[in-house]
Amino acid sequence: MIRRVVTTLTGLLLIAFIAAAVVWLITAAVNKNRKDEPDNPPIAEQSGETAQAEEQQPVTEEVTQTDPEAPPASPPEEMQTVTVTEADIGKGILILVNRQHPYSFTSDYELIDLFTFKSSSYKFRDTGMMFAPFAGEKLNEMLVDFHNRTGNHIINIISAYRDIDTQQRIYDSKLKYYNGDVETTEKWVAVPGSSEHHTGLAVDLGLYDDNGESYDYDGKGEYAWINENCWKYGFIVRYDSAKTDLTGIAYEPWHFRYLGLPHAEIIASTTYCYEEYIDYLKSFPQSGQHLFFTSYTGERYEIFYVPSEGKETKIELPKDCEYFISGNNVDGFIVTVTLNGDS
């Protein structure tokens, strides 16, 4: 009886040992397979749902207030390098001229007599008033359009280019008028050397009726059309009543400065005076995001700022693009590129 019990127990122990061995072998095999697998599947093997979710993540980019649509991506363009000099900072139609940044008298364009554009639509105080020819064409166009709209022909061009001697005489006369009050004088007359009239890009308007009476131009009534639409012809009303602390000059509704398109239009779409606009353009450097703007004419422009690098500054541009470069008369250059339909 005892022998039978021992034999039975021995058999059970043997079966238990064999079962334990089988379990151990299976467990070892499973663990080996787990160690051979990577912790995360490679990107190419991720589920379609995960990949789709990543593809649907929105892509955002900063765009300017003047152009809500950034330009579409395009293939890399062949580039050209344009070299400008330190002296060029004071040249071009976009230069800032004020007391802090006087004119360098190094114009890169010739002046012509405004009387070249003589029209019965408006009048001249005198012959021999010199002006930049491209600005004169747009001034003539604006004043003819005003006459055609209103029938009014008493607009009188009273001042255009001034040399430094002429500006000095005007300054001295105004100083005498204000009994030596320099502060008041300089609110109305720029210090010689710092007048926009030196550039041949600024013009003052007055009124002269058929009875020989002269009046100040105030930009009101039917004349408001000129002040409100001058940007279409490339002009701005340079001295705003709300910006005297920045321009240093009192409100002059009769003083117009030529900048051309698109810059006059961009300024008209903001509340900037020209001092502020020059600073604004510095937020669009050559190496960063550029300013893109679509004009009312349908033309598209790309604009950026390049700081001066000293004696020579290199500017990278698409090889076959239409562009112009102007100094800002402060510390660098403003580049304006006209984009074609494929850009």
C-alpha positions as CSV (number, residue, x, y, z in Angstrom):
1,M,0.0,0.0,0.0
2,I,2.8,2.4,1.0
3,R,4.7,1.5,-2.2
4,R,1.7,2.4,-4.4
5,V,1.3,5.8,-2.7
6,V,5.0,6.6,-3.3
7,T,4.8,5.6,-6.9
8,T,1.7,7.8,-7.4
9,L,3.3,10.8,-5.8
10,T,6.5,10.3,-7.9
11,G,4.4,10.3,-11.1
12,L,2.6,13.5,-10.1
13,L,5.8,15.3,-9.3
14,L,7.3,14.3,-12.6
15,I,4.2,15.6,-14.5
16,A,4.4,18.9,-12.5
17,F,8.1,19.3,-13.3
18,I,7.4,18.7,-17.1
19,A,4.6,21.3,-17.1
20,A,6.7,23.9,-15.3
21,A,9.5,23.3,-17.9
22,V,7.1,23.8,-20.8
23,V,5.7,27.1,-19.2
24,W,9.2,28.4,-18.7
25,L,10.2,27.7,-22.3
26,I,7.1,29.5,-23.7
27,T,7.6,32.5,-21.5
28,A,11.3,32.8,-22.5
29,A,10.4,32.7,-26.2
30,V,7.7,35.4,-25.8
31,N,10.1,37.7,-23.9
32,K,12.8,37.3,-26.6
33,N,10.4,38.4,-29.3
34,R,9.4,41.5,-27.3
35,K,13.0,42.5,-26.9
36,D,13.6,42.3,-30.7
37,E,10.7,44.8,-31.4
38,P,11.3,48.7,-31.4
39,D,9.6,50.7,-28.7
40,N,7.7,52.8,-31.4
41,P,7.0,51.8,-35.0
42,P,8.9,53.9,-37.6
43,I,7.1,56.9,-39.1
44,A,6.5,55.1,-42.4
45,E,4.6,52.4,-40.5
46,Q,2.3,54.6,-38.4
47,S,-1.4,54.2,-38.9
48,G,-3.1,56.1,-41.7
49,E,-5.2,57.9,-39.2
50,T,-2.2,59.3,-37.3
51,A,-0.5,60.4,-40.5
52,Q,-3.7,62.1,-41.8
53,A,-4.1,63.9,-38.5
54,E,-0.6,65.3,-38.8
55,E,-1.2,66.4,-42.4
56,Q,-4.3,68.3,-41.3
57,Q,-2.5,70.5,-38.8
58,P,-3.0,74.2,-39.9
59,V,0.0,76.1,-41.1
60,T,0.0,79.8,-40.1
61,E,2.2,82.7,-41.2
62,E,2.3,86.3,-40.4
63,V,1.0,88.6,-43.1
64,T,0.8,92.4,-43.3
65,Q,-2.2,94.5,-42.7
66,T,-1.9,95.8,-46.3
67,D,-2.0,92.5,-48.1
68,P,-4.1,89.6,-46.5
69,E,-2.8,87.1,-49.1
70,A,0.8,86.0,-48.9
71,P,2.4,85.2,-52.3
72,P,2.2,81.6,-53.5
73,A,5.3,79.5,-53.3
74,S,7.4,79.6,-56.4
75,P,10.6,77.8,-57.6
76,P,13.9,79.4,-56.6
77,E,14.8,82.4,-58.9
78,E,18.1,83.2,-60.4
79,M,19.4,86.2,-58.4
80,Q,21.5,89.2,-59.1
81,T,23.6,91.4,-56.7
82,V,23.2,95.1,-56.8
83,T,25.8,97.3,-55.1
84,V,24.9,100.7,-53.5
85,T,27.2,103.1,-51.8
86,E,27.1,105.0,-48.5
87,A,26.4,108.2,-50.5
88,D,23.3,106.6,-52.1
89,I,21.6,106.7,-48.7
90,G,20.7,110.4,-49.4
91,K,19.4,109.7,-52.9
92,G,16.1,108.6,-54.3
93,I,12.4,109.5,-54.3
94,L,11.8,108.0,-50.8
95,I,14.3,109.9,-48.8
96,L,13.1,111.4,-45.5
97,V,14.0,115.0,-45.2
98,N,13.5,116.9,-41.9
99,R,15.5,118.7,-39.2
100,Q,17.1,115.5,-38.0
101,H,17.9,114.3,-41.5
102,P,18.8,117.2,-43.7
103,Y,19.1,116.9,-47.5
104,S,22.5,116.0,-48.9
105,F,21.9,117.9,-52.2
106,T,23.1,114.8,-54.2
107,S,20.0,114.2,-56.4
108,D,20.1,111.4,-58.9
109,Y,17.5,113.0,-61.2
110,E,17.4,116.2,-63.2
111,L,14.8,118.9,-62.6
112,I,12.6,120.6,-65.3
113,D,10.5,123.7,-65.3
114,L,6.9,122.9,-64.2
115,F,5.8,125.4,-66.9
116,T,6.5,122.6,-69.3
117,F,3.2,121.1,-68.3
118,K,1.3,124.4,-68.6
119,S,-2.4,123.9,-68.7
120,S,-5.5,126.0,-68.6
121,S,-6.7,123.7,-65.8
122,Y,-4.5,125.5,-63.2
123,K,-2.1,128.4,-62.7
124,F,1.5,129.2,-61.8
125,R,2.8,131.9,-59.6
126,D,5.8,132.2,-61.8
127,T,7.8,130.5,-64.5
128,G,11.1,128.8,-63.6
129,M,9.7,126.6,-60.8
130,M,11.7,123.5,-61.1
131,F,10.5,120.0,-60.3
132,A,11.3,116.3,-60.8
133,P,9.9,115.5,-64.2
134,F,8.2,112.2,-63.2
135,A,6.5,114.0,-60.3
136,G,5.6,116.9,-62.5
137,E,3.7,114.6,-64.9
138,K,1.6,113.2,-62.0
139,L,1.0,116.7,-60.6
140,N,-0.3,117.9,-63.9
141,E,-2.5,114.8,-64.3
142,M,-4.0,115.3,-60.8
143,L,-4.8,119.0,-61.3
144,V,-6.2,118.4,-64.8
145,D,-8.4,115.6,-63.4
146,F,-9.6,118.0,-60.6
147,H,-10.5,120.7,-63.1
148,N,-12.4,118.2,-65.3
149,R,-14.4,117.1,-62.3
150,T,-15.2,120.6,-60.9
151,G,-14.6,123.2,-63.6
152,N,-12.4,124.9,-61.1
153,H,-9.2,126.4,-62.6
154,I,-7.9,128.7,-59.8
155,I,-5.5,126.3,-58.2
156,N,-2.1,128.1,-58.2
157,I,1.2,126.4,-57.9
158,I,3.2,128.7,-55.7
159,S,6.3,126.8,-54.7
160,A,8.3,123.8,-55.9
161,Y,12.1,123.4,-55.8
162,R,14.1,125.8,-53.6
163,D,17.8,126.1,-53.3
164,I,19.3,126.7,-49.9
165,D,19.6,130.5,-50.4
166,T,15.9,130.8,-51.3
167,Q,15.0,128.8,-48.2
168,Q,17.2,131.0,-46.1
169,R,15.4,134.1,-47.3
170,I,12.0,132.6,-46.6
171,Y,13.2,131.5,-43.1
172,D,14.6,135.0,-42.3
173,S,11.4,136.7,-43.5
174,K,9.2,134.5,-41.3
175,L,11.5,134.9,-38.3
176,K,11.2,138.7,-38.6
177,Y,7.4,138.3,-39.0
178,Y,7.3,136.4,-35.7
179,N,9.6,138.9,-34.0
180,G,12.5,136.6,-33.6
181,D,10.4,133.7,-32.2
182,V,12.5,130.7,-33.5
183,E,10.2,128.0,-32.2
184,T,7.1,129.4,-33.9
185,T,9.0,130.2,-37.1
186,E,10.3,126.6,-37.4
187,K,6.8,125.2,-37.1
188,W,6.0,126.9,-40.4
189,V,9.3,127.1,-42.2
190,A,11.9,124.3,-42.4
191,V,15.4,125.2,-41.3
192,P,17.5,125.8,-44.5
193,G,19.0,122.5,-45.6
194,S,16.2,120.5,-44.1
195,S,13.3,121.5,-46.4
196,E,11.6,119.0,-48.6
197,H,11.5,121.6,-51.3
198,H,15.3,121.1,-51.8
199,T,14.5,117.7,-53.3
200,G,12.3,118.9,-56.2
201,L,9.7,116.5,-54.9
202,A,7.5,118.8,-52.9
203,V,5.0,121.4,-54.1
204,D,2.8,124.0,-52.4
205,L,-0.6,125.0,-53.7
206,G,-2.6,128.2,-53.3
207,L,-5.6,129.8,-55.0
208,Y,-5.6,132.7,-57.4
209,D,-8.9,133.8,-58.9
210,D,-9.7,135.6,-62.1
211,N,-10.0,138.9,-60.3
212,G,-6.4,138.7,-59.2
213,E,-7.1,137.8,-55.6
214,S,-4.9,135.2,-53.8
215,Y,-6.2,132.9,-51.1
216,D,-4.7,130.2,-49.0
217,Y,-5.4,126.6,-50.0
218,D,-7.0,124.8,-47.1
219,G,-7.9,121.4,-48.7
220,K,-11.6,121.9,-47.8
221,G,-14.8,121.9,-49.8
222,E,-14.3,120.9,-53.4
223,Y,-10.5,121.0,-52.8
224,A,-10.8,118.1,-50.4
225,W,-10.9,115.8,-53.4
226,I,-7.3,116.7,-54.1
227,N,-6.2,115.9,-50.5
228,E,-8.2,112.7,-50.4
229,N,-7.1,111.4,-53.8
230,C,-3.5,112.7,-54.2
231,W,-2.2,109.2,-53.3
232,K,-3.5,107.9,-56.6
233,Y,-1.0,110.2,-58.3
234,G,1.8,109.3,-55.9
235,F,1.5,112.3,-53.5
236,I,0.9,112.5,-49.8
237,V,-0.2,115.5,-47.6
238,R,3.1,115.6,-45.8
239,Y,2.3,117.5,-42.6
240,D,-0.7,116.1,-40.8
241,S,-2.3,118.1,-38.0
242,A,-2.2,115.0,-35.7
243,K,1.6,114.4,-36.3
244,T,3.2,117.8,-35.6
245,D,5.1,116.3,-32.7
246,L,6.8,113.9,-35.1
247,T,7.2,116.0,-38.2
248,G,8.2,119.2,-36.4
249,I,6.0,121.2,-38.8
250,A,2.5,122.6,-38.3
251,Y,-0.4,121.3,-40.4
252,E,0.0,122.3,-44.0
253,P,-2.9,121.1,-46.2
254,W,-1.2,122.8,-49.2
255,H,2.1,121.0,-49.0
256,F,2.3,117.8,-51.1
257,R,5.3,115.4,-51.3
258,Y,5.8,113.0,-54.2
259,L,6.6,109.3,-53.2
260,G,5.1,107.5,-56.1
261,L,3.1,104.2,-56.0
262,P,2.8,102.1,-54.1
263,H,4.3,104.0,-51.2
264,A,1.8,107.0,-51.3
265,E,-1.0,104.5,-51.4
266,I,0.3,102.4,-48.5
267,I,0.6,105.5,-46.3
268,A,-2.9,106.6,-47.3
269,S,-4.2,103.2,-46.1
270,T,-2.6,103.8,-42.6
271,T,-2.4,106.6,-40.1
272,Y,1.4,107.0,-40.5
273,C,3.2,110.2,-41.2
274,Y,6.3,109.8,-43.3
275,E,8.6,109.5,-40.3
276,E,6.6,106.6,-39.0
277,Y,6.5,105.0,-42.4
278,I,10.2,105.0,-42.7
279,D,10.4,103.1,-39.3
280,Y,7.6,100.8,-40.3
281,L,9.5,99.6,-43.4
282,K,12.4,98.5,-41.2
283,S,10.2,95.7,-39.9
284,F,10.6,94.1,-43.4
285,P,14.3,93.4,-43.7
286,Q,16.0,91.8,-46.7
287,S,16.7,88.6,-44.7
288,G,13.2,88.3,-43.2
289,Q,9.5,88.6,-44.2
290,H,8.9,91.2,-46.9
291,L,5.9,93.6,-47.4
292,F,3.6,92.5,-50.2
293,F,1.1,95.0,-51.5
294,T,-1.5,95.1,-54.3
295,S,-2.2,98.6,-55.6
296,Y,-5.6,99.9,-56.7
297,T,-4.1,99.7,-60.2
298,G,-3.8,95.9,-59.9
299,E,0.0,96.0,-59.8
300,R,1.6,93.9,-57.1
301,Y,4.7,95.0,-55.2
302,E,7.3,93.4,-52.9
303,I,9.0,95.9,-50.5
304,F,11.9,95.4,-48.1
305,Y,14.5,97.4,-46.2
306,V,18.3,96.9,-46.3
307,P,20.5,98.6,-43.7
308,S,23.7,100.3,-44.9
309,E,26.8,98.2,-44.4
310,G,29.2,101.1,-44.8
311,K,31.0,102.1,-48.0
312,E,29.2,99.4,-50.0
313,T,26.0,97.5,-49.5
314,K,25.0,94.4,-51.4
315,I,21.4,93.8,-52.3
316,E,20.1,90.5,-53.6
317,L,17.3,90.7,-56.2
318,P,15.7,88.4,-58.8
319,K,17.7,88.7,-62.0
320,D,15.1,89.9,-64.4
321,C,12.7,91.8,-62.1
322,E,11.6,95.4,-62.4
323,Y,12.7,97.3,-59.3
324,F,13.9,100.6,-57.9
325,I,16.1,101.3,-54.9
326,S,15.9,104.5,-52.9
327,G,17.9,105.6,-49.9
328,N,15.9,106.6,-46.9
329,N,18.3,109.4,-45.9
330,V,18.6,107.8,-42.4
331,D,20.5,104.5,-42.3
332,G,19.7,102.3,-45.3
333,F,17.7,101.6,-48.4
334,I,14.2,100.8,-49.5
335,V,13.8,98.3,-52.3
336,T,10.6,98.1,-54.3
337,V,10.0,95.2,-56.7
338,T,7.2,95.1,-59.2
339,L,5.9,91.5,-59.3
340,N,4.7,90.0,-62.6
341,G,1.7,87.8,-62.9
342,D,3.7,84.6,-62.3
343,S,5.2,85.8,-59.0
